[in-house]
């Protein structure tokens, strides 16, 4: 649009630098595009001595694709051809219109030039005219034009350039502020929706009880996730709905209530009663069925009586639904692996209005996350069953050994399934010497447990068939792992207790990168069996293994443990080993005389209540 200049008398030319500084300061604080226009009109007349000024602002800025190189420099000549493809027709009677359309400087600085280019202006007595495009972020957004009744002074060209440049900077700033305001408005709207999703994330965050997973039944583990899903009914009220109901489908295909909430706490009992009716009555009607079959949200701006009767065939359920004054409604399926396992129903009273597209999107995300949580419960059941089977098959009780009291413990990580990569083993070699093994396969999942099973069986077979000492057992195991392509890395200690003439045992062991053995003496003093630590199993199949030995007397106890007992995020291995030595040294004689009681005391004194890692523990007391 063209914004005409005020027809005030021209100012005296030559105000120069001070006038430009004042104009620059005023443009820097302009709060709107009209403010910029007014300042340009005044400054163009006052500073450049123009008889009139005009500003054109385009309704939609266009890319400056037609400006030829160097076209932004003002040239005081009568010949200023338009760029390719942008002819100037007779309708363009003002220089600023031509400059805005073409993105080029326009100048007619003599009466002859004005008469040739702009005859209408010549008829009005204009002797010189010029216009400069205004650019914002490199895009032409308009133009500033000046007209003189007499000859334009030599300073007019630089002043016009300077004014156009300052105006462009001001328009840049205003555009950035407008863009920032739009972004902030969008952020505020998104923030409200994200607040709901953040609350959903908090509700669905896994909260296992502070006790070992081994003590939790299969159903208890699955119920943690399902209780969290049920709490979503409250998390979406009142931000997304006035009341909500969450139903789940069990393995037998029966609906059962999982959660219900109302924005008015005094009416929550009504929604809970409705949820129970929905769970005990006939299956929901076709509208809910369509949503479940399509695995997408079903949204209505106003729930009608006909829809209630069609969806809820049970009269008591329909009456309970109507009593809650439904307006807009939304049914969202909870999807697990391509099938619906429940629904989240959101309802608004008529005064709250319909759901917006953003609210439908947020509610859909809530339902998606709920489906993931239900899936977690299903996976927990499956993984726990598998883990229990692995534990029963791999972690067998130790044999009875003459002259030795043996106790073993395996405690899984508190927040995982039951088996990881830790293991123990106790066997008797053909020579009659007992062999004790403890190890830890890298990893904390069922794959690690499977690798542990392979490695345990491999080492056990080598130890029995070769009847070799611990260092040779580890060396052969490493070679077999390489030859068989067993892609596993593990730590391990293999210890043999050879009977000595006259009593006692000779302990011979070899250590593949595992926490060292600890010996609790008959006198109650515990010490770490110092010695070399060789490479882990699975790192270098050609490495030699170092044998180490010491003598155990009657009443001494050999203690072997995995790093889950002595290492965690806030405690390094050395600190944990020192703590183990301290706990062992503090035990009274009646505890030291029982390997079983000693294992219990060690777990109580060293293992945290919520374990981050599995713990395997073996205690062998010489009798």
C-alpha positions as CSV (number, residue, x, y, z in Angstrom):
1,X,0.0,0.0,0.0
2,X,1.2,3.6,-0.6
3,X,1.5,5.8,2.5
4,X,1.5,9.4,1.3
5,X,3.8,12.0,3.0
6,X,2.5,15.0,4.8
7,X,2.5,18.0,2.5
8,X,4.4,20.2,4.9
9,X,7.0,22.6,3.8
10,X,10.4,21.1,3.1
11,X,13.1,21.4,5.8
12,X,16.4,23.0,5.2
13,X,18.9,20.6,3.7
14,X,22.2,19.9,5.3
15,X,21.1,19.0,8.9
16,X,23.5,16.0,8.2
17,X,24.9,13.8,10.8
18,X,22.9,15.1,13.8
19,X,19.6,14.7,12.0
20,X,20.5,11.1,11.0
21,X,21.5,10.3,14.5
22,X,18.2,11.6,15.8
23,X,16.3,9.6,13.2
24,X,18.3,6.5,13.9
25,X,17.5,6.7,17.6
26,X,13.8,7.2,16.9
27,X,13.7,4.3,14.5
28,X,15.5,2.1,17.0
29,X,12.6,2.6,19.4
30,X,9.7,2.4,16.9
31,X,7.1,0.0,18.1
32,X,5.3,-0.7,14.9
33,X,5.5,-0.5,11.1
34,X,3.3,2.6,11.0
35,X,5.8,4.3,13.4
36,X,8.6,3.5,11.0
37,X,6.6,5.0,8.1
38,X,5.9,8.2,9.9
39,X,9.5,8.7,10.9
40,X,10.7,8.1,7.3
41,X,8.2,10.7,5.9
42,X,9.3,13.4,8.3
43,X,13.0,12.6,8.0
44,X,13.0,12.4,4.2
45,X,11.6,15.9,3.9
46,X,13.5,17.5,6.8
47,X,17.0,16.0,6.1
48,X,17.0,15.7,2.3
49,X,15.1,19.0,1.7
50,X,12.4,17.1,-0.3
51,X,9.2,18.7,-1.1
52,X,7.3,15.4,-0.6
53,X,8.0,11.9,0.5
54,X,6.2,8.6,0.1
55,X,6.5,5.1,1.5
56,X,5.2,1.9,0.0
57,X,4.9,-1.2,2.2
58,X,4.1,-4.5,0.5
59,X,1.3,-6.5,2.1
60,X,3.4,-9.7,1.6
61,X,7.2,-9.2,1.3
62,X,8.6,-10.8,-1.8
63,X,12.1,-12.4,-2.3
64,X,14.5,-9.9,-3.9
65,X,15.1,-12.2,-6.8
66,X,15.0,-9.6,-9.6
67,X,17.7,-7.2,-8.2
68,X,20.8,-7.3,-10.4
69,X,24.3,-7.2,-8.8
70,X,25.0,-3.6,-7.6
71,X,21.4,-2.6,-8.0
72,X,21.2,-1.5,-4.3
73,X,23.6,1.4,-4.9
74,X,21.8,4.7,-5.7
75,X,22.8,6.1,-9.1
76,X,21.8,9.7,-9.9
77,X,21.0,9.2,-13.6
78,X,17.8,9.4,-15.5
79,X,18.4,6.0,-17.0
80,X,17.6,3.3,-14.4
81,X,16.2,0.3,-16.3
82,X,14.1,-2.3,-14.4
83,X,15.4,-5.8,-13.8
84,X,14.6,-8.7,-16.2
85,X,11.0,-9.7,-16.1
86,X,9.8,-6.7,-14.1
87,X,8.7,-4.1,-16.7
88,X,7.6,-0.7,-15.4
89,X,4.2,0.1,-16.9
90,X,2.3,3.4,-17.1
91,X,0.4,2.5,-13.9
92,X,3.5,3.0,-11.8
93,X,3.2,6.7,-11.4
94,X,5.4,6.9,-8.2
95,X,9.1,6.1,-7.9
96,X,8.6,4.2,-4.6
97,X,6.0,1.9,-6.3
98,X,8.5,1.1,-9.0
99,X,11.3,0.5,-6.5
100,X,9.1,-1.8,-4.4
101,X,8.0,-3.8,-7.4
102,X,11.4,-4.2,-9.0
103,X,13.7,-4.2,-6.0
104,X,15.9,-1.6,-7.7
105,X,16.9,2.0,-7.0
106,X,14.9,4.5,-9.1
107,X,16.3,8.0,-9.9
108,X,15.1,10.8,-12.2
109,X,17.2,13.8,-11.1
110,X,16.4,16.3,-13.9
111,X,13.1,17.8,-15.1
112,X,13.7,16.0,-18.4
113,X,14.1,12.7,-16.7
114,X,11.0,13.2,-14.5
115,X,9.0,14.1,-17.6
116,X,10.1,10.9,-19.4
117,X,9.8,8.5,-16.5
118,X,7.0,10.0,-14.4
119,X,4.9,12.5,-16.5
120,X,2.3,12.8,-13.8
121,X,4.8,14.1,-11.3
122,X,6.3,16.4,-13.9
123,X,2.8,17.9,-14.4
124,X,2.7,18.6,-10.6
125,X,6.0,20.5,-10.8
126,X,8.4,17.8,-9.6
127,X,11.9,18.5,-10.9
128,X,13.7,15.5,-9.4
129,X,12.6,12.2,-7.8
130,X,14.3,9.1,-6.4
131,X,13.3,5.9,-4.5
132,X,15.2,3.2,-2.6
133,X,13.9,-0.3,-1.8
134,X,13.4,-1.2,1.9
135,X,14.7,-4.7,2.7
136,X,13.9,-6.9,5.7
137,X,16.0,-10.1,6.2
138,X,17.2,-9.7,2.5
139,X,13.6,-9.4,1.2
140,X,12.0,-6.3,-0.3
141,X,9.2,-5.2,1.9
142,X,8.6,-1.7,0.4
143,X,10.4,1.5,-0.7
144,X,11.0,5.1,0.3
145,X,10.6,7.8,-2.3
146,X,11.5,11.5,-2.3
147,X,10.5,14.3,-4.6
148,X,11.9,17.7,-5.1
149,X,10.4,20.9,-6.6
150,X,13.9,22.0,-7.6
151,X,17.3,20.4,-8.0
152,X,18.2,17.8,-5.5
153,X,21.3,18.5,-3.5
154,X,24.5,16.4,-3.6
155,X,23.7,15.0,-0.1
156,X,20.3,13.7,-1.1
157,X,21.5,10.4,-2.5
158,X,23.6,9.3,0.5
159,X,20.8,10.5,2.9
160,X,18.2,8.4,1.0
161,X,20.5,5.4,1.2
162,X,21.1,6.0,4.9
163,X,17.4,6.4,5.7
164,X,16.5,3.2,3.7
165,X,19.2,1.3,5.5
166,X,18.1,2.5,9.0
167,X,14.5,1.7,8.1
168,X,15.4,-1.8,7.0
169,X,17.1,-2.4,10.3
170,X,14.1,-1.1,12.2
171,X,11.8,-3.4,10.1
172,X,14.2,-6.3,10.8
173,X,13.9,-5.7,14.5
174,X,10.1,-5.4,14.4
175,X,9.9,-8.6,12.3
176,X,12.1,-10.5,14.8
177,X,10.0,-9.2,17.7
178,X,6.8,-10.2,16.0
179,X,8.2,-13.7,15.3
180,X,9.4,-14.0,18.9
181,X,5.9,-13.0,20.2
182,X,4.3,-15.6,17.9
183,X,6.8,-18.3,19.1
184,X,6.2,-17.4,22.7
185,X,2.4,-17.7,22.2
186,X,2.9,-21.1,20.7
187,X,5.3,-22.1,23.5
188,X,2.7,-21.1,26.1
189,X,0.1,-23.2,24.5
190,X,2.5,-26.1,24.1
191,X,3.7,-25.7,27.7
192,X,0.2,-26.4,29.0
193,X,0.0,-29.5,27.0
194,X,3.5,-30.6,28.0
195,X,2.6,-30.1,31.6
196,X,0.0,-32.8,31.2
197,X,2.5,-35.1,29.5
198,X,5.1,-34.4,32.2
199,X,2.6,-35.4,34.8
200,X,1.8,-38.5,32.8
201,X,5.5,-39.3,32.7
202,X,5.7,-38.9,36.4
203,X,2.7,-41.1,37.0
204,X,4.1,-43.8,34.7
205,X,7.6,-43.7,36.0
206,X,8.5,-47.2,37.2
207,X,8.2,-47.4,41.0
208,X,9.4,-50.8,42.2
209,X,9.1,-51.6,45.9
210,X,12.2,-51.3,48.0
211,X,12.7,-55.1,48.3
212,X,14.4,-57.7,46.1
213,X,12.7,-58.7,42.9
214,X,13.0,-62.3,43.9
215,X,10.4,-61.5,46.7
216,X,7.8,-60.1,44.3
217,X,5.3,-62.3,42.7
218,X,4.6,-62.3,39.0
219,X,1.2,-60.6,39.5
220,X,2.6,-57.9,41.9
221,X,5.2,-56.9,39.3
222,X,2.6,-56.5,36.5
223,X,0.3,-54.6,38.9
224,X,2.9,-51.9,39.4
225,X,2.5,-50.8,35.8
226,X,-1.2,-51.3,35.7
227,X,-1.7,-49.2,38.8
228,X,0.3,-46.4,37.2
229,X,-1.8,-46.6,34.1
230,X,-4.9,-46.3,36.2
231,X,-3.6,-43.2,37.8
232,X,-3.7,-41.5,34.3
233,X,-7.4,-41.0,34.7
234,X,-6.5,-38.4,37.4
235,X,-3.5,-36.9,35.6
236,X,-5.6,-35.7,32.6
237,X,-8.3,-34.1,34.8
238,X,-9.0,-31.1,34.8
239,X,-6.5,-29.9,32.1
240,X,-7.9,-32.1,29.3
241,X,-11.3,-33.2,30.7
242,X,-13.8,-32.7,33.4
243,X,-13.9,-36.4,34.2
244,X,-12.3,-39.6,32.8
245,X,-12.5,-43.4,33.0
246,X,-9.8,-45.8,32.1
247,X,-10.7,-49.5,31.3
248,X,-8.3,-52.4,30.6
249,X,-9.0,-55.7,28.9
250,X,-7.7,-58.8,30.7
251,X,-6.3,-61.9,29.0
252,X,-9.8,-63.4,29.0
253,X,-11.2,-60.4,27.1
254,X,-13.1,-59.0,30.1
255,X,-13.3,-55.2,30.7
256,X,-12.2,-54.1,34.1
257,X,-12.0,-50.6,35.6
258,X,-8.4,-49.3,36.2
259,X,-8.9,-45.6,37.0
260,X,-11.6,-42.9,37.3
261,X,-11.5,-39.2,38.3
262,X,-13.6,-36.0,38.3
263,X,-12.5,-32.4,38.6
264,X,-14.9,-32.1,41.5
265,X,-13.5,-34.4,44.2
266,X,-17.0,-34.7,45.6
267,X,-18.2,-36.4,42.4
268,X,-15.3,-38.8,41.9
269,X,-17.4,-41.5,43.6
270,X,-20.0,-41.2,40.8
271,X,-17.3,-41.7,38.1
272,X,-15.8,-44.7,40.1
273,X,-19.3,-46.2,40.2
274,X,-19.7,-45.7,36.4
275,X,-16.3,-47.4,35.8
276,X,-17.4,-50.4,37.8
277,X,-20.6,-50.6,35.8
278,X,-18.7,-50.4,32.6
279,X,-16.4,-53.2,33.8
280,X,-19.2,-55.5,34.9
281,X,-21.8,-54.8,32.2
282,X,-22.1,-55.8,28.6
283,X,-19.3,-54.8,26.2
284,X,-19.5,-51.2,24.9
285,X,-21.5,-50.6,21.8
286,X,-20.4,-49.8,18.2
287,X,-19.0,-46.4,18.7
288,X,-16.3,-47.6,21.1
289,X,-15.9,-50.7,19.0
290,X,-15.1,-48.6,16.0
291,X,-12.5,-46.7,17.9
292,X,-10.9,-50.0,19.1
293,X,-11.0,-51.6,15.6
294,X,-9.5,-48.5,14.0
295,X,-6.9,-48.0,16.8
296,X,-7.6,-44.3,16.8
297,X,-9.4,-41.7,18.8
298,X,-13.1,-41.2,18.4
299,X,-14.1,-37.6,19.2
300,X,-17.5,-35.9,19.4
301,X,-18.3,-32.3,20.2
302,X,-21.5,-33.3,21.9
303,X,-22.5,-36.7,23.2
304,X,-26.2,-37.3,22.3
305,X,-28.7,-39.5,24.0
306,X,-28.8,-41.7,20.9
307,X,-25.1,-42.2,21.1
308,X,-25.3,-43.0,24.9
309,X,-28.0,-45.6,24.3
310,X,-26.1,-47.1,21.3
311,X,-22.8,-47.3,23.2
312,X,-24.1,-48.3,26.6
313,X,-26.9,-50.9,26.2
314,X,-27.2,-51.5,30.0
315,X,-29.8,-49.0,31.3
316,X,-28.1,-48.5,34.7
317,X,-24.8,-47.7,33.0
318,X,-26.4,-45.3,30.6
319,X,-28.2,-43.5,33.4
320,X,-25.0,-43.2,35.4
321,X,-23.3,-41.7,32.3
322,X,-26.1,-39.1,31.8
323,X,-26.0,-38.1,35.5
324,X,-22.5,-36.8,34.9
325,X,-23.7,-34.3,32.3
326,X,-21.6,-35.2,29.3
327,X,-20.8,-32.6,26.6
328,X,-17.8,-33.3,24.4
329,X,-16.4,-36.8,24.5
330,X,-13.3,-38.6,23.4
331,X,-12.6,-42.4,23.5
332,X,-8.9,-43.3,22.9
333,X,-7.7,-46.9,22.6
334,X,-4.6,-48.1,24.5
335,X,-2.6,-50.0,21.9
336,X,-0.1,-52.7,22.6
337,X,1.7,-54.3,19.6
338,X,-1.1,-53.5,17.2
339,X,-4.1,-54.5,19.3
340,X,-6.2,-52.5,21.7
341,X,-5.9,-53.5,25.4
342,X,-8.1,-50.8,26.9
343,X,-9.7,-47.4,26.5
344,X,-9.2,-43.9,28.0
345,X,-12.5,-42.0,28.0
346,X,-12.4,-38.2,28.4
347,X,-15.6,-36.2,28.9
348,X,-16.3,-32.5,29.2
349,X,-19.4,-30.9,30.5
350,X,-21.2,-28.6,28.0
351,X,-19.9,-25.4,29.6
352,X,-16.3,-26.5,29.0
353,X,-16.7,-26.6,25.2
354,X,-15.3,-29.1,22.6
355,X,-11.8,-30.5,22.4
356,X,-9.3,-28.5,20.3
357,X,-7.0,-30.3,17.8
358,X,-4.0,-29.7,20.2
359,X,-5.9,-31.3,23.1
360,X,-6.8,-34.3,20.9
361,X,-3.2,-34.6,20.0
362,X,-2.1,-34.4,23.7
363,X,-4.7,-37.0,24.7
364,X,-3.6,-39.3,22.0
365,X,-0.1,-39.1,23.3
366,X,-1.3,-39.9,26.8
367,X,-3.0,-43.0,25.5
368,X,0.1,-44.0,23.5
369,X,2.2,-43.8,26.7
370,X,-0.4,-45.7,28.6
371,X,-0.2,-48.5,26.0
372,X,3.6,-48.6,26.4
373,X,3.2,-48.9,30.2
374,X,0.7,-51.8,29.7
375,X,3.1,-53.4,27.3
376,X,5.8,-53.1,30.0
377,X,3.6,-55.1,32.4
378,X,3.1,-57.8,29.8
379,X,6.8,-57.9,29.1
380,X,7.6,-58.0,32.8
381,X,5.5,-61.1,33.2
382,X,7.2,-62.8,30.3
383,X,10.7,-61.9,31.3
384,X,10.2,-62.8,34.9
385,X,8.9,-66.2,33.9
386,X,12.0,-66.8,31.7
387,X,14.3,-65.5,34.3
388,X,12.9,-67.8,37.0
389,X,13.4,-70.7,34.7
390,X,17.0,-69.8,34.0
391,X,17.7,-69.3,37.7
392,X,16.2,-72.7,38.6
393,X,18.3,-74.5,35.9
394,X,21.6,-72.7,36.4
395,X,21.9,-71.7,40.0
396,X,21.8,-75.1,41.6
397,X,22.5,-75.8,45.3
398,X,26.1,-76.8,46.1
399,X,26.9,-80.5,46.9
400,X,27.7,-81.6,50.5
401,X,31.4,-81.7,51.0
402,X,33.1,-83.6,53.8
403,X,35.1,-81.3,56.1
404,X,33.6,-78.1,54.6
405,X,30.5,-76.0,55.3
406,X,29.3,-74.3,52.1
407,X,26.7,-71.7,51.6
408,X,25.7,-69.8,48.5
409,X,23.5,-66.8,47.7
410,X,22.2,-65.2,44.6
411,X,20.3,-61.8,44.9
412,X,19.1,-60.2,41.7
413,X,19.0,-56.5,41.0
414,X,16.0,-54.9,42.6
415,X,14.6,-53.3,39.5
416,X,15.2,-55.9,36.8
417,X,14.1,-59.4,36.0
418,X,15.5,-62.2,38.1
419,X,18.7,-63.4,36.4
420,X,21.7,-61.4,35.1
421,X,25.2,-62.5,34.3
422,X,26.4,-63.4,37.8
423,X,27.0,-67.1,38.7
424,X,28.6,-69.5,41.2
425,X,29.4,-73.1,41.0
426,X,30.7,-75.8,43.4
427,X,31.9,-79.2,42.2
428,X,34.3,-82.0,43.1
429,X,37.1,-82.9,40.6
430,X,38.0,-86.5,39.9
431,X,41.0,-86.2,42.2
432,X,38.6,-85.5,45.1
433,X,39.4,-81.8,45.5
434,X,36.5,-79.4,45.8
435,X,36.5,-76.6,43.2
436,X,34.6,-73.3,43.9
437,X,33.9,-70.9,41.0
438,X,32.4,-67.4,41.0
439,X,32.0,-65.2,37.9
440,X,30.2,-62.4,36.2
441,X,29.4,-62.1,32.5
442,X,29.3,-58.6,31.2
443,X,25.8,-57.3,30.7
444,X,22.5,-57.0,32.6
445,X,19.9,-58.8,30.6
446,X,18.6,-62.1,29.5
447,X,21.3,-62.3,26.9
448,X,23.9,-62.0,29.6
449,X,22.2,-64.8,31.5
450,X,22.3,-67.0,28.5
451,X,26.0,-66.2,28.0
452,X,26.5,-67.0,31.7
453,X,24.8,-70.4,31.2
454,X,27.1,-71.3,28.3
455,X,30.3,-70.2,30.1
456,X,29.3,-71.9,33.3
457,X,28.7,-75.2,31.6
458,X,32.0,-74.8,29.6
459,X,34.1,-74.1,32.6
460,X,32.4,-76.8,34.6
461,X,33.1,-79.4,32.0
462,X,36.7,-78.4,31.5
463,X,37.3,-78.4,35.3
464,X,35.9,-81.9,35.7
465,X,37.3,-83.7,32.6
466,X,40.9,-82.3,32.9
467,X,41.2,-82.4,36.7
468,X,43.6,-79.4,36.2
469,X,44.4,-76.7,38.8
470,X,42.5,-73.4,38.7
471,X,45.0,-71.5,36.5
472,X,45.0,-74.2,33.8
473,X,41.2,-74.4,34.0
474,X,40.9,-70.7,33.2
475,X,43.5,-70.9,30.4
476,X,41.7,-73.8,28.7
477,X,38.3,-72.1,29.2
478,X,39.7,-69.0,27.5
479,X,40.9,-71.1,24.5
480,X,37.6,-72.9,24.3
481,X,35.7,-69.6,24.3
482,X,37.8,-68.4,21.4
483,X,37.6,-71.7,19.4
484,X,33.8,-72.0,19.8
485,X,33.1,-68.4,19.0
486,X,31.6,-67.6,22.4
487,X,31.4,-63.8,22.1
488,X,31.3,-63.2,25.9
489,X,33.5,-61.3,28.3
490,X,33.5,-62.3,31.9
491,X,35.4,-62.1,35.2
492,X,35.9,-65.2,37.3
493,X,37.8,-66.7,40.3
494,X,38.4,-70.4,40.3
495,X,39.6,-71.8,43.7
496,X,40.5,-75.3,44.7
497,X,40.7,-76.5,48.3
498,X,43.2,-79.4,48.5
499,X,43.1,-81.4,51.8
500,X,46.5,-81.2,53.7
501,X,47.9,-84.0,55.8
502,X,47.3,-83.2,59.5
503,X,44.3,-81.0,58.8
504,X,43.5,-77.8,57.1
505,X,43.3,-77.0,53.4
506,X,45.6,-75.5,50.8
507,X,43.7,-72.9,48.9
508,X,44.9,-72.5,45.3
509,X,43.2,-70.0,43.1
510,X,43.5,-68.0,39.9
511,X,41.8,-64.7,39.2
512,X,40.5,-63.4,35.8
513,X,39.8,-59.8,36.6
514,X,37.4,-60.5,39.5
515,X,37.2,-59.0,43.0
516,X,39.7,-61.0,45.0
517,X,38.9,-63.7,47.6
518,X,38.6,-62.7,51.2
519,X,39.6,-65.0,54.1
520,X,37.9,-64.7,57.5
521,X,40.3,-66.2,60.0
522,X,39.3,-68.5,62.8
523,X,40.4,-65.7,65.2
524,X,37.8,-63.3,63.7
525,X,40.3,-61.3,61.6
526,X,39.4,-60.8,57.9
527,X,41.9,-60.1,55.1
528,X,41.9,-59.8,51.4
529,X,43.8,-62.6,49.7
530,X,46.2,-60.3,47.8
531,X,47.7,-61.5,44.5
532,X,47.7,-60.9,40.8
533,X,44.7,-60.1,38.7
534,X,44.9,-61.6,35.2
535,X,42.9,-60.5,32.1
536,X,39.2,-61.1,31.9
537,X,38.0,-64.2,30.1
538,X,37.3,-63.6,26.4
539,X,39.9,-60.8,26.0
540,X,43.1,-62.7,25.0
541,X,42.8,-66.5,24.6
542,X,46.6,-66.9,24.6
543,X,47.2,-65.2,27.9
544,X,48.8,-67.1,30.8
545,X,47.0,-67.5,34.1
546,X,48.7,-67.1,37.4
547,X,48.3,-69.6,40.3
548,X,48.2,-68.3,43.8
549,X,47.9,-70.2,47.1
550,X,47.7,-69.9,50.9
551,X,46.9,-72.2,53.8
552,X,43.5,-72.4,55.5
553,X,43.2,-73.8,59.0
554,X,40.1,-75.1,60.8
555,X,37.6,-72.3,61.3
556,X,38.8,-70.2,58.5
557,X,36.2,-69.1,55.9
558,X,36.8,-68.4,52.2
559,X,34.4,-65.7,50.9
560,X,33.9,-65.0,47.2
561,X,31.5,-62.4,45.8
562,X,30.7,-60.6,42.6
563,X,31.1,-56.9,42.1
564,X,27.4,-56.2,42.8
565,X,28.2,-56.6,46.5
566,X,31.2,-54.3,46.6
567,X,30.7,-51.7,43.8
568,X,28.0,-49.3,42.9
569,X,27.6,-45.7,41.7
570,X,28.6,-44.1,44.9
571,X,31.2,-46.6,46.0
572,X,34.3,-47.9,44.1
573,X,35.6,-51.5,44.4
574,X,38.3,-50.7,46.9
575,X,35.9,-49.0,49.3
576,X,33.5,-51.9,48.9
577,X,36.2,-54.5,49.6
578,X,37.2,-52.6,52.7
579,X,33.6,-52.6,53.8
580,X,33.3,-56.3,53.3
581,X,36.5,-56.9,55.4
582,X,35.0,-54.7,58.1
583,X,31.7,-56.5,58.1
584,X,33.3,-59.9,58.3
585,X,35.6,-58.9,61.1
586,X,32.7,-57.6,63.2
587,X,30.8,-61.0,63.2
588,X,30.6,-62.8,66.6
589,X,31.9,-66.4,66.9
590,X,28.4,-68.0,66.6
591,X,27.9,-66.3,63.2
592,X,31.5,-67.2,62.0
593,X,30.8,-70.9,62.8
594,X,27.9,-71.0,60.2
595,X,28.5,-70.3,56.5
596,X,24.7,-69.7,56.1
597,X,24.5,-67.1,58.8
598,X,27.7,-65.5,57.6
599,X,26.2,-65.1,54.1
600,X,23.1,-63.5,55.6
601,X,25.3,-61.1,57.7
602,X,27.4,-60.1,54.7
603,X,24.3,-59.3,52.5
604,X,22.8,-57.3,55.3
605,X,26.0,-55.3,56.0
606,X,27.2,-54.8,52.4
607,X,24.4,-55.0,49.9
608,X,22.1,-51.9,49.5
609,X,18.4,-52.2,50.1
610,X,17.8,-51.4,46.4
611,X,20.5,-53.2,44.4
612,X,21.7,-51.8,41.1
613,X,23.4,-55.1,40.2
614,X,23.1,-58.8,40.8
615,X,25.0,-60.3,43.7
616,X,26.5,-63.8,43.9
617,X,28.1,-64.9,47.1
618,X,29.9,-68.1,48.2
619,X,31.2,-68.9,51.7
620,X,33.2,-72.0,52.4
621,X,34.2,-72.7,56.0
622,X,36.9,-75.3,56.9
623,X,35.6,-77.6,59.6
